Amino acid sequence: MFPSSLQRVPLHTDEHVNRRIAWEIDRSIEHHAAHPEDIPGRLRELAAEWDVERVLEANASALVLVGLALGASVDRRWAALSAGVAAFLFQHAVQGWCPPLPVLRRLGFRTMHEIDRERTALRILRGDLAALDPARREAAVKAFSRGAPP
């Protein structure tokens, strides 16, 4: 069975890296709870943050294009680069792992769910859910607590 889209990258990331990313999210939430005036700026940063999937897609497509260009202009054996990158990208789509993933995660690239967890917590702190009735607000908060799918 294939892991869900929500779980596939964390399942293929070293546990200490997952813990570090979760710790950094928690520290951001704690900081912004004490300094709510910083929330709008952090939300702008989060809106611009590239998730690990986007980084993988951009790098893979760049390498495929380089392989195709070199294959057409220098030596056709360069086309193997495009084939290899496409295979790794397909492997990532199916399994959630490819060779650059461990490096990117150690560099701090997060999944969209991890980014959304921080963004949602900051919006809750800012009061964006204040207009909801208490039961719906509580359900929204629980939905984005650590480890829970959205």
Contacts in CASP RR format, 6 or more apart in sequence:
PFRMAT RR
TARGET T0000
AUTHOR 0000-0000-0000
METHOD contacts of the structure
MODEL  1
MFPSSLQRVPLHTDEHVNRRIAWEIDRSIEHHAAHPEDIPGRLRELAAEW
DVERVLEANASALVLVGLALGASVDRRWAALSAGVAAFLFQHAVQGWCPP
LPVLRRLGFRTMHEIDRERTALRILRGDLAALDPARREAAVKAFSRGAPP
2 8 0 8 1.000
2 94 0 8 1.000
2 95 0 8 1.000
3 11 0 8 1.000
3 95 0 8 1.000
3 96 0 8 1.000
4 149 0 8 1.000
6 111 0 8 1.000
6 113 0 8 1.000
6 149 0 8 1.000
6 150 0 8 1.000
8 95 0 8 1.000
8 96 0 8 1.000
8 97 0 8 1.000
9 52 0 8 1.000
9 53 0 8 1.000
9 96 0 8 1.000
9 101 0 8 1.000
9 105 0 8 1.000
9 111 0 8 1.000
10 18 0 8 1.000
10 111 0 8 1.000
11 96 0 8 1.000
12 95 0 8 1.000
12 96 0 8 1.000
12 97 0 8 1.000
12 101 0 8 1.000
12 102 0 8 1.000
13 101 0 8 1.000
13 102 0 8 1.000
13 105 0 8 1.000
14 102 0 8 1.000
14 105 0 8 1.000
14 106 0 8 1.000
17 102 0 8 1.000
17 105 0 8 1.000
17 106 0 8 1.000
17 108 0 8 1.000
21 105 0 8 1.000
21 108 0 8 1.000
21 110 0 8 1.000
21 114 0 8 1.000
22 114 0 8 1.000
22 146 0 8 1.000
25 114 0 8 1.000
25 117 0 8 1.000
25 118 0 8 1.000
25 121 0 8 1.000
28 42 0 8 1.000
28 118 0 8 1.000
28 122 0 8 1.000
29 118 0 8 1.000
29 121 0 8 1.000
29 122 0 8 1.000
29 125 0 8 1.000
31 38 0 8 1.000
32 38 0 8 1.000
32 39 0 8 1.000
32 42 0 8 1.000
32 122 0 8 1.000
32 125 0 8 1.000
33 125 0 8 1.000
36 125 0 8 1.000
36 126 0 8 1.000
39 122 0 8 1.000
39 125 0 8 1.000
39 126 0 8 1.000
40 126 0 8 1.000
42 122 0 8 1.000
43 119 0 8 1.000
43 122 0 8 1.000
43 123 0 8 1.000
43 126 0 8 1.000
46 115 0 8 1.000
46 118 0 8 1.000
46 119 0 8 1.000
46 122 0 8 1.000
49 110 0 8 1.000
49 115 0 8 1.000
50 58 0 8 1.000
50 109 0 8 1.000
51 109 0 8 1.000
51 110 0 8 1.000
51 111 0 8 1.000
51 112 0 8 1.000
51 114 0 8 1.000
51 115 0 8 1.000
52 101 0 8 1.000
52 104 0 8 1.000
52 105 0 8 1.000
52 109 0 8 1.000
52 110 0 8 1.000
52 111 0 8 1.000
53 111 0 8 1.000
53 112 0 8 1.000
55 104 0 8 1.000
55 109 0 8 1.000
56 89 0 8 1.000
56 92 0 8 1.000
56 98 0 8 1.000
56 100 0 8 1.000
56 101 0 8 1.000
56 104 0 8 1.000
57 89 0 8 1.000
59 100 0 8 1.000
60 85 0 8 1.000
60 86 0 8 1.000
60 88 0 8 1.000
60 89 0 8 1.000
63 81 0 8 1.000
63 82 0 8 1.000
63 85 0 8 1.000
64 81 0 8 1.000
64 82 0 8 1.000
64 85 0 8 1.000
64 86 0 8 1.000
66 81 0 8 1.000
67 78 0 8 1.000
67 79 0 8 1.000
67 81 0 8 1.000
67 82 0 8 1.000
68 78 0 8 1.000
68 79 0 8 1.000
68 82 0 8 1.000
70 78 0 8 1.000
70 81 0 8 1.000
71 77 0 8 1.000
71 78 0 8 1.000
71 79 0 8 1.000
88 98 0 8 1.000
88 99 0 8 1.000
88 100 0 8 1.000
89 98 0 8 1.000
91 97 0 8 1.000
91 98 0 8 1.000
92 98 0 8 1.000
92 101 0 8 1.000
113 149 0 8 1.000
113 150 0 8 1.000
116 144 0 8 1.000
116 150 0 8 1.000
117 144 0 8 1.000
117 146 0 8 1.000
120 140 0 8 1.000
120 144 0 8 1.000
121 144 0 8 1.000
123 129 0 8 1.000
124 140 0 8 1.000
124 141 0 8 1.000
124 144 0 8 1.000
129 137 0 8 1.000
129 140 0 8 1.000
129 141 0 8 1.000
130 137 0 8 1.000
132 140 0 8 1.000
142 148 0 8 1.000
143 149 0 8 1.000
143 150 0 8 1.000
144 150 0 8 1.000
END
